[in-house]
Amino acid sequence: MQKPSSKFLAWLSAFIFCFLFWLLLTWSVAPRELILGGVVSAIVAAFSGRFLIHHQAFYLYNPVRLIVLIFYCAIIFLWEVIKANFAMAKLVLSPRLKYEAGILRIPASDKVQSEYGLAMVSNCITLTPGTITVDVAEDEGGKNYYYVHWIDVAETDRDKAGEAIKGRMERWIGRIWK
């Protein structure tokens, strides 16, 4: 159970994140938008803060981590999505329409060990067209693996398939979530 002060910090951290996201979505600083965004952010933070923030409430608010996160979302992840979209378009528009789908067990990098980092990598894999992360599991030795459904299994070697699916995403996410 969290201490009262850590509950407040978790709420405050979630509130700030939600409010900044609100400002990004509305792109307005009109008083009505600010008040509505504050109310909505406070309600969302009250319900989600204790589930999303487990420790170190302001971990992500480090300026270096924020810059890396913004760079990752704007450049790295966007590029991976564009590449996957072209690969899916090529697959769908191909006259042969023969592909072999499968679920692969891909090892997670040692650079990403936190729950937040593993969740972000698995969500980014799922948001990339042609792949869905089914599960993230830890084996008996403590090594994490992603179970990924890949619509066109081009490589069966785990390491090569992992490189094809994860690309540079995992390395950059490892810089955000240590």
C-alpha positions in Angstrom: 0.0 0.0 0.0 1.3 3.4 -0.9 1.9 6.1 1.8 -0.5 9.1 1.7 2.3 11.4 0.4 3.2 8.9 -2.4 -0.5 8.7 -3.3 -0.6 12.4 -3.7 2.6 12.5 -5.7 1.2 9.7 -8.0 -2.0 11.7 -8.4 0.0 14.9 -9.1 2.3 13.2 -11.6 -0.7 11.7 -13.5 -2.5 15.0 -13.3 0.4 16.9 -14.9 0.8 14.3 -17.6 -2.9 14.3 -18.4 -3.2 18.1 -18.4 -0.2 18.4 -20.7 -1.7 15.8 -23.0 -5.0 17.8 -22.9 -3.2 20.9 -24.0 -1.5 19.1 -26.8 -4.8 17.7 -28.1 -6.8 20.9 -27.8 -3.9 23.3 -28.7 -5.8 26.0 -26.9 -5.1 28.1 -23.8 -8.6 29.6 -23.7 -9.8 29.8 -20.0 -12.7 27.5 -20.7 -10.4 24.8 -22.2 -7.9 25.2 -19.3 -10.7 24.8 -16.7 -12.3 21.8 -18.5 -8.8 20.2 -19.0 -8.0 20.7 -15.4 -11.2 19.1 -14.2 -10.9 16.2 -16.6 -7.2 15.7 -15.8 -8.0 15.7 -12.0 -10.7 13.1 -12.4 -8.6 10.8 -14.7 -5.6 11.2 -12.3 -7.7 10.3 -9.3 -8.8 7.0 -10.9 -5.5 6.1 -12.7 -2.7 7.6 -10.7 -2.3 4.8 -8.2 -2.3 2.2 -11.0 0.1 3.9 -13.4 2.6 5.3 -10.9 4.2 2.7 -8.7 7.3 4.5 -7.5 9.3 7.6 -8.4 6.3 9.6 -9.4 8.3 12.2 -11.4 10.7 9.8 -13.1 9.7 10.7 -16.6 9.8 14.4 -15.9 13.6 14.5 -16.2 14.4 16.9 -19.1 16.7 14.4 -20.7 14.2 11.6 -20.6 11.4 13.9 -21.9 13.6 15.0 -24.9 14.5 11.4 -25.7 10.8 10.4 -25.4 9.8 13.2 -27.8 12.5 12.4 -30.2 11.6 8.7 -30.1 7.9 9.4 -30.8 8.5 12.0 -33.5 11.3 10.3 -35.3 12.1 6.7 -34.4 8.6 5.3 -33.8 7.1 7.3 -36.7 9.8 5.9 -39.1 9.1 2.3 -37.9 5.4 2.7 -38.4 6.0 4.1 -41.9 8.3 1.2 -42.8 5.7 -1.3 -41.5 2.9 0.4 -43.4 4.8 0.1 -46.7 5.6 -3.5 -46.0 1.9 -4.2 -45.2 0.8 -2.4 -48.4 3.2 -4.4 -50.4 1.9 -7.6 -48.8 -1.7 -6.7 -49.3 -1.4 -5.4 -52.9 0.7 -8.4 -54.0 -1.1 -10.6 -56.5 0.3 -13.8 -54.8 -1.3 -13.1 -51.4 0.7 -16.0 -49.9 2.1 -15.2 -46.5 2.8 -17.3 -43.4 1.6 -15.9 -40.1 2.9 -17.1 -36.8 3.7 -16.4 -33.2 7.3 -15.9 -32.3 9.1 -15.8 -29.0 11.5 -12.9 -29.2 14.0 -12.1 -26.4 13.8 -8.8 -24.8 17.0 -6.7 -24.7 18.9 -6.4 -21.4 18.6 -2.6 -21.9 14.8 -2.8 -21.1 14.1 -4.4 -17.8 11.5 -2.2 -16.2 7.8 -3.0 -16.4 7.2 0.4 -18.0 9.8 -0.2 -20.6 8.6 -3.7 -21.5 5.0 -2.4 -21.7 6.1 0.5 -24.0 8.0 -1.8 -26.3 5.2 -4.3 -26.5 2.7 -1.5 -27.2 4.9 0.0 -29.9 5.2 -3.4 -31.5 1.4 -3.7 -31.5 0.9 -0.2 -32.9 3.2 -1.1 -35.8 1.1 -2.7 -38.6 1.5 -6.4 -39.2 2.5 -7.3 -35.6 0.6 -7.8 -32.3 2.3 -8.5 -29.0 0.3 -11.3 -27.4 2.3 -11.6 -24.1 5.4 -10.5 -22.3 6.7 -13.3 -20.1 9.7 -14.0 -17.9 11.3 -17.5 -18.0 12.8 -19.4 -15.0 16.2 -17.7 -15.6 14.7 -14.2 -15.3 15.0 -13.4 -19.1 12.0 -11.6 -20.6 10.4 -12.6 -23.9 7.8 -11.0 -26.1 5.3 -13.3 -27.8 4.5 -11.5 -31.1 2.0 -12.5 -33.8 3.6 -11.6 -37.1 1.4 -11.6 -40.1 4.3 -12.5 -42.5 7.0 -14.5 -40.7 10.0 -13.5 -42.8 12.6 -14.8 -40.3 12.4 -17.7 -37.9 15.7 -17.0 -36.0 14.7 -15.3 -32.8 17.4 -12.7 -32.8 17.0 -11.8 -36.4 13.2 -11.8 -36.1 13.5 -9.6 -33.0 15.7 -7.1 -34.9 13.2 -7.1 -37.8 10.2 -6.5 -35.6 11.6 -4.3 -32.9 14.0 -2.4 -35.1 15.6 0.5 -33.1 12.5 0.9 -30.9 13.9 -1.2 -28.0 17.2 0.6 -27.8 15.6 4.0 -27.6 13.0 2.9 -25.1 15.8 1.5 -23.0 17.2 5.1 -22.8 13.9 6.3 -21.5 13.1 3.6 -19.0 16.2 2.3 -17.3 
